[in-house]
């Protein structure tokens, strides 16, 4: 699992490094990396099922993207709830976005509008 985490963060770092001089309107969609509904035999270790894993890996990727410098200190980062549903939004550790060095709403939560409509 540690090897997977390092590879995940390294992949996002490499992507961010390649794009660091692009227009800051570029966004990084971490939401798509949460996988599909089926997770095989080890579901409890998927990012969708393990909140601790989701929060740790996502916060590391956010720091890695911002840490590449260039224009990557400004682009929006799109994160989804671990379960890909509005009801799972509270499972996102708020430090992922509140500790973001440029946080001013640039870390978007997919499903937030859905949650607001349910209220």
Buried (B, 14 or more C-beta within 10 A) or exposed (E): EEEEBEEBBEEBBEBBBEBBEEEBEBEBEBBEBBEEEEBEEEEEEBBBBBBEBBBBBBBBBBBBBBEBEEBBBEBBBBBBBBBBBBEBBEBBBEEBBEEBEBEEEBBBBBBEEBBEEEE
